[in-house]
Amino acid sequence: MTHHTASAPDSTLAYGLFLRFLDSRLEKHFSAYYTDYYHRFAQASLVLGLLLVLGDCAVDFMVFPDVSANLGRLTLSVPLLLLAIGYSFTDAARRNWQAVMAGSLVCISLSLFWVLARIDNQGGAGGLSSWVGVLNFTFLELYIFVILGVQFRIAFGAGLTILAAFIYAIRAGISSELNAFAYWSYQALTVFILAAGVGWWREWLIRRDFLARTELERARDAAEAASLAKSTFLANMSHEIRTPLNGILGMAHLLQRGATTPTQQHQLDKIIGSGRHLLGVINDILDLSRIEADKLELSPSPFTLPELFHTLDGLIGGAAHDKGLLLAMDIDPTLGGLQFIGDSQRVGQVLLNLTGNALKFTAEGGISIRAHKLEDDETGLVRIRFEVSDTGIGIPPEALERIFEAFEQADHSTTRQYGGTGLGLAISRHLVSLMGGSIGADSQPGSGSTFWCVVGFAATPT
């Protein structure tokens, strides 16, 4: 059986008079993006064009005070611009505004050339065959290629039409002066080529920017898909591993009840301890997968702090005793008589992660777990600051932020010496954030550490 792999679209940009992407889907996407993105820009340029036409008419009237000619020009150009501006606000304009606006500018150009040609015909200064005419022509070409914001292929057609009209008007006005006609035609052609070159490079830059952002979005989508596939795979594999592991632990507990010798008891303790450690790693991976997939949800229920701390003591008290560490717990008296609404399992998981770290990195001394009340927030929630302090090895200041990232620890030797996956603190940070709280740590190397989190709960007296 032959497997066909979907290939990415060809993002090659074909060079030529008119730029285009070789992939037709990408070219269609670019045209839609361009039409939508530059629509507002074109509206602003039309308003600017209206103001410039009015100003240009005022200047022309001072040079050539022919009321009928200038009024005729205004009668043609101003309504065209107003119609184009009004049309730009319609729904249809979002699809084909470029051709309509470019056509409007061509009509305005013809009206301007008509006024300037009349100046030439009547022997006035500053007509079409003068630097005034060339400057007006230059402005029109730059306006169509750069300011108006239409794509190059449309601007080229409109600009070429304006060039042809300009040359024709000069030819009609000074038909007997071939040298002058050739001179002004050359100047106009030079301006057209320069304006077209600027317009070509403008679109090239726009296309390169569009291509870079498109490829970045494509890479982001691929990374998100890969991350989702990874999370799904980890979750599925973790479930597949956890099911038989729970069976192994259950059988080990049954065998432990019937163990008759210290050797058997010790061996079964090793099996159960290793199984529990592996189960903890699997649970961390499952939690991380849920977090990355944004599927980790809280399950609020009533709980009290004495119950929470009693459960925590049952989970880690034996391990602390085995290491010869003093385990102290302290609850603010104002909190002991309150019942809170929250996910006690997730709060306990955070405290267990923090205490487990303290237990892992403390060789002598003790660990203290405290809960004290802060000022209530504006919503009336009771804010509690949980602290887990130890007399362990401490953490360098530069590592305090990094340790809350997934798979990160204070240094690379930590995993080899103390074990662990580097997921506990990252999961704790996400859980506390999900509960609307904050988490952090204060530490100095050799002076122990204090990990804390602040969470708000709704509370009622017990």
C-alpha positions in Angstrom: 0.0 0.0 0.0 1.3 3.4 -0.9 1.1 6.2 1.6 0.9 9.8 0.4 2.2 12.6 2.6 0.5 15.9 2.3 3.2 18.5 1.2 3.3 22.1 2.4 2.2 24.7 -0.1 5.0 26.0 -2.4 5.8 29.4 -0.9 8.2 30.4 -3.8 7.8 34.0 -4.9 7.9 34.2 -8.7 9.8 37.3 -9.9 8.7 39.2 -13.0 6.9 42.4 -13.9 4.0 41.2 -11.8 4.9 39.3 -8.6 3.0 36.2 -7.6 3.4 33.1 -5.5 3.7 29.9 -7.3 1.2 28.2 -5.1 -2.3 29.3 -6.2 -3.8 28.9 -2.7 -1.1 31.1 -1.2 -1.7 33.7 -3.9 -5.4 33.7 -3.3 -4.8 34.0 0.4 -2.5 37.0 -0.2 -5.0 38.7 -2.4 -7.7 38.3 0.2 -5.4 39.5 2.9 -4.3 42.5 0.9 -7.8 43.5 -0.1 -9.0 43.4 3.5 -5.9 44.9 5.2 -5.4 47.9 2.9 -9.1 48.8 2.6 -9.0 51.4 5.4 -5.6 52.7 4.2 -7.2 53.4 0.7 -10.1 55.2 2.3 -7.7 57.6 4.1 -5.7 58.1 0.9 -8.9 59.1 -1.0 -9.7 61.7 1.6 -6.2 63.0 1.3 -6.6 63.0 -2.5 -9.7 65.1 -2.2 -7.9 67.7 -0.1 -5.0 67.8 -2.5 -7.3 68.2 -5.6 -9.0 71.2 -3.9 -5.6 72.7 -3.0 -4.2 72.1 -6.5 -7.3 73.8 -8.1 -6.7 76.8 -5.9 -3.1 77.1 -7.0 -4.0 76.5 -10.7 -6.7 79.2 -10.5 -4.0 81.7 -9.4 -1.7 80.8 -12.3 -4.5 80.4 -14.9 -7.6 82.2 -13.7 -10.0 80.6 -16.2 -13.1 80.0 -14.1 -14.8 77.7 -16.5 -11.8 75.4 -16.9 -11.2 75.1 -13.2 -14.9 74.7 -12.4 -15.1 72.0 -15.1 -12.2 70.2 -13.5 -13.8 70.4 -10.0 -17.1 69.3 -11.5 -15.5 66.1 -12.7 -12.9 65.3 -10.1 -14.7 66.1 -6.8 -17.8 64.1 -7.5 -15.7 61.2 -8.6 -13.7 61.3 -5.4 -16.8 61.7 -3.3 -18.4 58.7 -5.0 -15.2 56.7 -4.5 -15.1 57.6 -0.8 -18.8 56.7 -0.4 -18.4 53.5 -2.3 -15.4 52.5 -0.1 -17.8 52.2 2.9 -20.0 49.6 1.2 -19.8 45.9 1.6 -19.0 45.4 -2.1 -15.9 47.7 -1.8 -14.1 45.1 0.4 -14.0 42.8 -2.5 -13.2 45.1 -5.5 -12.2 48.5 -4.1 -8.8 48.5 -5.9 -10.0 48.6 -9.5 -12.8 51.2 -8.7 -10.4 53.5 -6.8 -7.7 53.2 -9.4 -10.2 54.0 -12.1 -11.4 57.1 -10.2 -7.8 58.4 -10.0 -7.4 57.9 -13.8 -10.5 60.0 -14.4 -9.2 62.7 -12.0 -5.8 62.7 -13.9 -7.6 63.2 -17.2 -9.4 66.2 -15.8 -6.1 67.7 -14.5 -4.4 67.2 -17.9 -7.3 68.9 -19.6 -6.9 72.0 -17.5 -3.1 72.1 -18.0 -3.5 71.5 -21.7 -5.8 74.5 -21.9 -3.1 76.6 -20.2 -0.7 75.5 -23.0 -3.2 76.2 -25.8 -3.8 79.7 -24.5 -0.1 80.5 -24.1 -0.1 80.6 -20.3 2.8 79.6 -18.0 2.8 76.4 -16.0 0.8 74.3 -18.4 1.2 70.6 -19.2 4.5 71.0 -21.1 6.3 72.6 -18.1 7.7 71.5 -14.8 4.3 72.2 -13.3 2.8 69.6 -15.5 5.6 67.1 -14.8 5.3 67.7 -11.1 1.5 67.1 -11.3 2.2 63.9 -13.3 4.8 62.8 -10.8 2.4 63.2 -7.9 -0.3 61.2 -9.7 2.1 58.3 -10.5 3.4 58.2 -7.0 -0.1 58.4 -5.7 -1.3 55.4 -7.8 1.8 53.3 -7.1 2.5 54.1 -3.4 -0.1 56.2 -1.6 -3.4 54.7 -2.9 -2.4 51.2 -1.7 -3.6 49.1 -4.7 -1.7 46.0 -5.8 1.1 46.6 -8.3 -0.7 44.9 -11.2 -3.7 47.2 -10.9 -1.4 50.3 -10.2 0.6 49.4 -13.3 -2.4 49.4 -15.6 -3.7 52.7 -14.1 -0.2 54.3 -14.2 0.3 53.3 -17.8 -3.0 54.8 -18.7 -2.1 58.0 -17.0 1.3 58.1 -18.8 -0.4 57.5 -22.2 -2.9 60.3 -21.5 -0.2 62.7 -20.4 1.9 62.0 -23.6 -1.1 62.2 -25.8 -2.1 65.6 -24.3 1.4 67.0 -24.7 1.4 65.7 -28.3 -1.9 67.4 -29.0 -0.8 70.7 -27.4 2.6 71.0 -29.0 2.3 69.0 -32.2 4.6 71.3 -34.1 7.5 71.1 -31.6 8.9 67.6 -31.8 12.0 68.3 -29.7 9.9 69.7 -26.9 7.5 66.8 -27.2 10.3 64.2 -27.0 11.9 66.0 -24.0 8.7 66.1 -21.9 7.7 62.6 -23.0 11.1 61.3 -21.8 10.7 63.1 -18.5 7.3 61.5 -18.0 8.5 58.1 -19.0 11.4 58.4 -16.5 9.0 59.4 -13.7 6.7 56.5 -14.6 9.6 54.0 -14.4 10.8 55.3 -11.1 7.3 55.3 -9.6 6.6 51.8 -10.9 9.9 50.6 -9.4 9.0 52.0 -6.0 5.6 50.4 -6.3 7.2 47.0 -7.3 9.6 47.0 -4.4 6.7 48.1 -2.1 4.7 45.0 -3.0 7.8 42.8 -2.9 8.3 43.9 0.8 4.6 43.4 1.6 4.7 39.9 0.1 7.9 38.9 1.9 6.4 40.1 5.2 3.2 38.2 4.4 5.1 35.1 3.6 7.2 35.3 6.8 4.0 35.7 8.9 2.3 32.9 7.0 5.2 30.5 7.6 5.3 31.5 11.2 1.6 30.8 11.7 2.1 27.5 9.8 5.0 26.6 12.1 3.0 27.6 15.2 0.0 25.5 14.1 2.3 22.5 13.5 3.9 23.0 16.9 0.5 23.2 18.6 -0.6 20.0 16.7 2.6 18.2 17.7 2.2 19.4 21.3 -1.4 18.1 21.4 -0.4 14.8 19.8 2.4 14.5 22.5 0.0 15.3 25.3 -2.6 12.8 24.0 0.1 10.1 23.6 1.4 10.7 27.1 -2.1 10.6 28.6 -2.9 7.4 26.8 0.4 5.7 27.6 0.1 6.8 31.3 -3.3 5.3 31.5 -2.1 2.1 29.9 0.8 1.9 32.4 -1.1 2.9 35.5 -3.8 0.2 35.2 -1.4 -2.8 35.4 0.8 -0.9 38.0 -2.2 -0.6 40.3 -2.7 -4.3 39.9 0.9 -5.0 40.8 0.6 -2.7 43.9 -2.6 -4.4 44.9 -1.0 -7.9 44.7 2.1 -6.7 46.5 -0.1 -5.5 49.4 -1.8 -8.8 49.5 1.5 -10.7 49.6 2.8 -8.3 52.3 0.0 -9.4 54.6 1.2 -13.0 54.3 4.9 -12.3 54.5 6.5 -14.6 57.1 10.1 -13.4 57.1 11.8 -10.0 57.4 13.5 -10.6 54.0 10.2 -11.1 52.3 8.8 -8.0 54.1 11.8 -5.9 53.0 11.5 -7.1 49.4 7.8 -6.3 49.2 8.4 -2.9 50.8 10.9 -2.2 48.0 8.3 -3.3 45.4 5.6 -1.1 46.9 7.9 1.9 47.4 9.1 1.7 43.8 5.6 1.2 42.5 4.3 4.2 44.4 7.2 6.3 43.1 6.4 5.3 39.5 2.7 5.9 40.1 3.6 9.4 41.3 5.6 10.1 38.1 2.7 8.8 35.9 0.2 11.0 37.8 2.5 14.0 37.2 2.6 13.3 33.5 -1.1 12.9 33.4 -1.6 16.3 35.2 0.9 18.0 32.8 -0.9 16.5 29.8 -4.2 17.9 31.1 -2.7 21.3 31.8 -1.2 21.5 28.3 -4.5 20.4 26.8 -6.4 23.0 29.0 -8.5 20.1 30.4 -7.5 20.3 34.1 -10.6 21.4 36.1 -11.1 22.0 39.8 -13.8 20.2 41.8 -14.8 22.5 44.7 -16.1 20.9 47.9 -16.2 21.8 51.7 -13.0 21.2 53.7 -11.2 22.3 56.8 -7.5 23.0 57.3 -7.1 20.6 60.2 -8.5 17.8 58.0 -6.2 18.9 55.2 -3.1 19.0 57.4 -4.0 15.7 59.1 -4.1 14.0 55.6 -0.8 15.6 54.7 0.8 14.3 57.9 -0.4 10.8 57.1 1.3 11.0 53.7 4.7 12.4 54.7 5.0 12.0 58.5 6.5 8.5 58.2 9.1 9.5 55.6 10.1 12.5 57.7 10.5 10.3 60.8 12.5 7.8 58.8 15.0 10.6 57.9 15.1 11.8 61.4 13.5 15.1 60.5 11.2 17.2 62.8 7.9 17.8 61.1 5.9 20.8 62.5 2.5 22.0 61.4 0.9 25.3 62.4 -2.6 26.6 61.5 -3.6 30.2 62.3 -6.2 30.0 65.1 -8.6 32.3 63.1 -8.6 29.7 60.3 -9.1 26.5 62.4 -12.8 27.1 63.0 -13.7 27.8 59.4 -15.0 25.6 56.6 -13.7 26.5 53.1 -15.1 25.8 49.6 -12.4 24.7 47.3 -10.6 21.7 45.6 -9.0 20.3 48.7 -7.4 17.5 46.7 -5.6 20.0 44.5 -4.6 22.2 47.5 -3.3 19.0 49.2 -1.4 18.1 46.0 0.3 21.5 46.0 1.3 21.2 49.6 2.4 17.6 49.1 4.6 18.7 46.2 6.2 21.5 48.2 6.6 19.3 51.3 8.0 16.4 49.2 10.6 18.7 47.7 11.5 19.9 51.2 11.8 16.3 52.4 14.0 15.4 49.4 16.5 18.2 49.9 16.7 18.2 53.7 19.2 15.9 55.3 18.9 17.2 58.9 16.9 19.6 60.9 13.2 19.9 60.1 10.3 21.0 58.0 7.5 23.3 59.0 4.1 23.7 57.3 2.1 26.8 58.2 -1.1 28.4 57.2 -1.9 31.9 58.2 -4.6 34.4 57.3 -4.0 37.5 55.1 -6.4 40.4 54.5 -9.6 39.4 52.7 -9.7 40.5 49.0 -12.3 42.8 47.5 -14.5 39.8 46.6 -14.8 38.7 50.2 -12.7 35.6 49.8 -10.5 34.5 52.8 -6.9 34.7 51.6 -4.6 32.0 53.1 -0.8 32.0 52.8 0.6 28.4 53.0 4.3 28.1 53.7 6.6 25.1 53.6 10.0 25.9 55.2 13.0 23.5 55.5 16.6 23.5 56.7 17.9 21.9 53.5 20.5 22.8 50.9 18.8 26.0 49.6 18.5 27.3 46.1 20.6 29.9 44.3 18.7 33.2 43.6 19.1 32.9 39.8 17.4 29.5 39.8 14.3 30.5 41.8 12.2 31.5 38.7 13.4 28.6 36.6 12.4 25.8 39.0 8.7 26.5 38.4 9.1 25.6 34.7 8.4 22.0 33.6 11.4 19.6 33.7 13.5 22.3 35.3 15.5 21.9 38.6 18.0 24.1 40.4 20.9 22.5 38.5 21.5 19.6 36.3 23.1 17.5 39.0 19.9 17.6 41.1 18.2 14.9 39.1 21.2 12.5 39.3 21.7 13.1 43.1 18.1 13.5 44.4 15.9 12.1 41.6 12.6 13.5 40.4 11.1 14.6 37.1 11.1 18.4 37.6 7.3 18.4 37.1 6.0 18.9 40.7 6.6 22.7 41.0 5.4 23.3 37.4 2.2 21.5 38.1 1.8 23.3 41.5 2.2 26.7 39.7 -0.5 25.8 37.2 -2.8 24.5 40.0 -2.4 27.7 42.1 -2.9 29.8 39.0 -6.1 27.9 38.3 -7.3 28.6 41.8 -6.6 32.4 41.2 -3.6 32.5 43.5 0.2 33.0 43.4 3.2 30.9 44.3 6.9 31.6 44.9 10.0 30.8 46.9 12.6 32.5 49.1 15.9 30.8 49.5 19.7 31.1 49.9 22.2 28.3 49.3 23.0 26.6 52.5 20.2 28.4 54.5 17.2 26.3 53.6 14.1 27.4 51.6 10.6 28.6 52.1 8.0 27.8 49.4 4.7 29.7 49.7 1.4 30.0 47.9 -1.5 32.4 48.4 -5.0 31.2 47.6 -8.4 32.7 48.3 -11.5 30.6 49.4 -15.1 31.2 50.3 -15.5 30.4 54.0 -18.2 29.8 56.6 -18.0 29.0 60.3 -18.0 25.2 61.1 
